[in-house]
């Protein structure tokens, strides 16, 4: 057994099996995968990693399971490994290589960590536990940790959540975690934090611009999936810095020195994916890598679907809480898409896109 000191949860206790999982090369790689990707360019202290988030998720999952002993113990260890497959800079490269969940399964099937898992579980049995509501539900240990942790490390004032009260009032009904009436206020504060973190941190324009630049550099470099899936951020940045392509070196040097592209267009008016794709093709033909288009998916708010037990009856959280209903209605108001350009071509791009965007 080991104790890990954590600024969010205090002491995190790892039993011997958890220690063996953590001590594998696959898990240690997470020390070199930042939780918020390139957000540190906007929030300098946001250098926390998937490593400590995974430990925090494990800690909360074990606490929830402690109040609900009928939860499969394997789900607690699945919570520890749920982010194992993240690519460098976390979600940044998923648009190119697919979601990290499949890569997590690959690591467990083929990595040294799989040998440790097999000490207690069959691999296929364990992989199913990665979708357990304890770690992959509407309100789960994963969300509870990252919202509070991300607020702490960015320094924003939106992460004050009574996690202990929420944990105590989550009950396993055999299919899902249900919030008790006494936990509704704590659940509301969690969702309020999430709603505030979205525009201020997760969609901060500096992070978005740097991310699009990194994606373009990786595309131009043409790194195969079989290589990127095992890389950490040290590997990737080193690869891009020594690229044979001048455009790739230019992009990564600009990120390194924080000489980021400027916003030419940044709007909540949605012309539709087809029109944006057309604009993207025209800009690429005219300016190449000097102009980049960022058209992100609309935000989701799955947490509204969490169940609450009220007077012996199961209801959706959005039915019980007017605040949550309001947050759901607001979820699209912070969505933006943008066109970003290197500083020396901004004026030319403004004139060019005027022909396409009224």
FENDA-V66395 format. One record per residue. N is the residue number from 1. SS is DSSP state (hx for helix, st for strand, lp for the rest). PHI is phi in whole degrees, -180 to 180 (NA if undefined). PSI is psi in whole degrees, -180 to 180 (* if undefined). Layout:
n: <N:N>
ss: <SS:SS>
phi: <PHI:PHI>
psi: <PSI:PSI>
This chain:
n: <1:2:3:4:5:6:7:8:9:10:11:12:13:14:15:16:17:18:19:20:21:22:23:24:25:26:27:28:29:30:31:32:33:34:35:36:37:38:39:40:41:42:43:44:45:46:47:48:49:50:51:52:53:54:55:56:57:58:59:60:61:62:63:64:65:66:67:68:69:70:71:72:73:74:75:76:77:78:79:80:81:82:83:84:85:86:87:88:89:90:91:92:93:94:95:96:97:98:99:100:101:102:103:104:105:106:107:108:109:110:111:112:113:114:115:116:117:118:119:120:121:122:123:124:125:126:127:128:129:130:131:132:133:134:135:136:137:138:139:140:141:142:143:144:145:146:147:148:149:150:151:152:153:154:155:156:157:158:159:160:161:162:163:164:165:166:167:168:169:170:171:172:173:174:175:176:177:178:179:180:181:182:183:184:185:186:187:188:189:190:191:192:193:194:195:196:197:198:199:200:201:202:203:204:205:206:207:208:209:210:211:212:213:214:215:216:217:218:219:220:221:222:223:224:225:226:227:228:229:230:231:232:233:234:235:236:237:238:239:240:241:242:243:244:245:246:247:248:249:250:251:252:253:254:255:256:257:258:259:260:261:262:263:264:265:266:267:268:269:270:271:272:273:274:275:276:277:278:279:280:281:282:283:284:285:286:287:288:289:290:291:292:293:294:295:296:297:298:299:300:301:302:303:304:305:306:307:308:309:310:311:312:313:314:315:316:317:318:319:320:321:322:323:324:325:326:327:328:329:330:331:332:333:334:335:336:337:338:339:340:341:342:343:344:345:346:347:348:349:350:351:352:353:354:355:356:357:358>
ss: <lp:st:st:st:st:st:lp:lp:lp:st:st:st:st:st:lp:hx:hx:hx:hx:hx:hx:hx:lp:lp:hx:hx:hx:hx:hx:hx:hx:hx:lp:st:lp:lp:hx:hx:hx:hx:hx:lp:lp:lp:lp:lp:lp:lp:st:hx:hx:hx:hx:hx:hx:hx:hx:hx:hx:hx:hx:hx:hx:hx:hx:hx:hx:lp:lp:lp:lp:lp:hx:hx:hx:hx:hx:hx:hx:hx:hx:lp:lp:lp:lp:lp:st:lp:lp:st:hx:hx:hx:hx:hx:hx:hx:lp:lp:hx:hx:hx:hx:hx:hx:hx:hx:hx:hx:hx:lp:hx:hx:hx:hx:hx:hx:lp:lp:lp:lp:lp:hx:hx:hx:hx:hx:hx:hx:lp:lp:lp:hx:hx:hx:hx:lp:lp:lp:lp:hx:hx:hx:hx:hx:hx:hx:hx:hx:hx:hx:hx:hx:hx:lp:lp:lp:lp:lp:lp:lp:lp:hx:hx:hx:hx:hx:hx:lp:st:st:st:lp:lp:lp:lp:st:st:st:st:hx:hx:hx:hx:hx:hx:hx:hx:hx:hx:hx:hx:hx:hx:hx:hx:hx:hx:hx:hx:hx:hx:lp:lp:hx:hx:hx:hx:hx:hx:hx:hx:hx:hx:hx:hx:hx:hx:hx:hx:hx:lp:lp:lp:hx:hx:hx:hx:lp:lp:lp:lp:hx:hx:hx:hx:hx:hx:hx:hx:hx:lp:lp:lp:lp:hx:hx:hx:hx:hx:hx:hx:hx:hx:hx:hx:lp:lp:lp:lp:lp:st:st:st:st:st:st:lp:lp:lp:lp:lp:hx:hx:hx:hx:hx:hx:hx:hx:hx:hx:hx:hx:hx:hx:hx:hx:hx:hx:st:st:st:st:lp:lp:lp:lp:lp:lp:lp:hx:hx:hx:hx:lp:st:st:st:st:lp:lp:st:st:st:st:hx:hx:hx:hx:lp:hx:hx:hx:hx:hx:hx:hx:hx:hx:lp:lp:lp:lp:lp:lp:st:st:st:st:st:lp:hx:hx:hx:hx:hx:hx:hx:hx:hx:hx:hx:lp:lp:lp:lp:lp>
phi: <NA:-132:-110:-113:-85:-131:-70:-90:-109:81:-93:-106:-95:-111:-75:-61:-66:-62:-62:-65:-66:-66:-81:-83:-59:-64:-75:-63:-56:-66:-64:-114:-125:-68:-62:-110:59:-94:-62:-66:-73:-103:-123:-56:-86:-81:-106:-69:-122:-65:-63:-71:-63:-64:-64:-66:-64:-59:-60:-68:-61:-68:-66:-63:-65:-63:-86:-135:-61:-79:-68:-59:-59:-61:-65:-67:-72:-63:-61:-63:-102:-63:-108:-57:-93:-61:-81:-53:64:56:-77:-55:-99:-66:-66:-94:-108:93:-70:-72:-59:-67:-69:-59:-62:-63:-59:-69:-72:-115:-93:-60:-64:-64:-64:-71:-57:-66:-63:-125:-135:-75:-61:-65:-63:-69:-62:-64:-70:-65:-100:-64:-57:-61:-122:-139:-120:-72:-128:-140:-64:-62:-63:-62:-75:-69:-66:-71:-67:-65:-64:-61:-79:-88:84:-76:-98:-116:-106:-83:-129:-82:-63:-61:-66:-64:-59:-65:-110:-106:-122:-86:-103:101:-127:-155:-89:-113:-85:-76:-56:-72:-101:-63:-63:-66:-64:-61:-66:-65:-73:-66:-60:-62:-65:-79:-71:-58:-75:-84:-120:-65:-117:-61:-63:-64:-63:-64:-65:-62:-65:-65:-65:-65:-58:-63:-62:-68:-61:-65:-71:69:-73:-65:-59:-64:-91:-65:-64:-109:-72:-109:-72:-63:-59:-66:-63:-61:-62:-70:-65:-103:-58:-78:-94:-62:-64:-66:-63:-63:-66:-71:-65:-66:-67:-56:-97:58:-96:-83:-63:-101:-77:-94:-138:-151:-145:-97:-80:-101:-81:100:-62:-62:-66:-66:-62:-63:-60:-61:-63:-67:-66:-64:-66:-88:-122:62:-77:-77:-133:-130:-110:-122:-126:-78:-67:-67:-68:-106:-145:-62:-60:-62:-85:-58:-93:-124:-94:-122:58:80:-120:-81:-135:-70:-59:-67:-76:-83:-113:-61:-63:-64:-59:-65:-64:-64:-65:-87:-61:-88:-70:-100:-72:-141:-122:-150:-121:-121:-140:-61:-53:-76:-116:-56:-64:-63:-69:-57:-68:-65:-76:-61:-78:-111:-115:-63>
psi: <140:151:133:131:127:134:-19:-48:1:-120:128:122:126:122:175:-39:-43:-39:-41:-37:-45:-33:7:154:-35:-41:-40:-27:-30:-17:-20:26:108:141:-42:25:-124:17:-19:-15:-20:-38:95:-27:0:59:11:159:171:-20:-57:-30:-41:-40:-41:-39:-43:-45:-48:-39:-41:-36:-43:-44:-29:-33:-10:74:-15:-10:136:125:-30:-28:-29:-42:-31:-36:-37:-37:7:-25:17:-33:10:140:170:137:31:-118:-9:-40:7:-25:-23:-45:0:171:151:-18:-40:-35:-33:-45:-38:-45:-43:-35:-36:-12:173:-31:-28:-33:-36:-44:-41:-14:-26:-27:154:150:-46:-36:-43:-39:-34:-31:-17:-20:11:140:-19:-33:-12:55:-168:-43:114:178:-33:-55:-40:-40:-49:-32:-45:-41:-44:-39:-42:-48:-22:-19:7:159:36:10:21:96:135:81:-38:-44:-41:-45:-44:-24:26:125:136:123:12:-20:-30:168:128:136:128:162:-37:-10:0:-43:-41:-39:-40:-42:-34:-45:-31:-42:-44:-42:-36:-32:-30:-56:-32:-29:-62:-27:26:135:-33:-46:-41:-44:-47:-38:-43:-37:-42:-44:-43:-41:-42:-40:-46:-35:-29:45:123:153:-40:-20:-46:-30:-24:-2:152:-174:-29:-46:-48:-48:-41:-41:-45:-36:-31:17:149:-13:125:-36:-38:-47:-38:-44:-46:-33:-37:-39:-45:-41:5:37:75:160:157:154:118:-40:133:103:156:0:120:109:-6:152:-38:-46:-39:-40:-40:-46:-42:-44:-42:-42:-41:-41:-34:-38:-10:-136:-2:-15:131:144:134:110:85:160:156:147:150:166:62:-26:-23:-22:-2:146:144:138:109:115:36:5:137:128:156:147:-37:-24:-36:-33:113:-33:-45:-40:-41:-40:-37:-42:-28:-8:-30:-9:-20:1:137:150:158:164:126:141:152:144:-37:-9:6:-47:-41:-39:-40:-44:-39:-46:-15:-22:-19:-32:115:*>
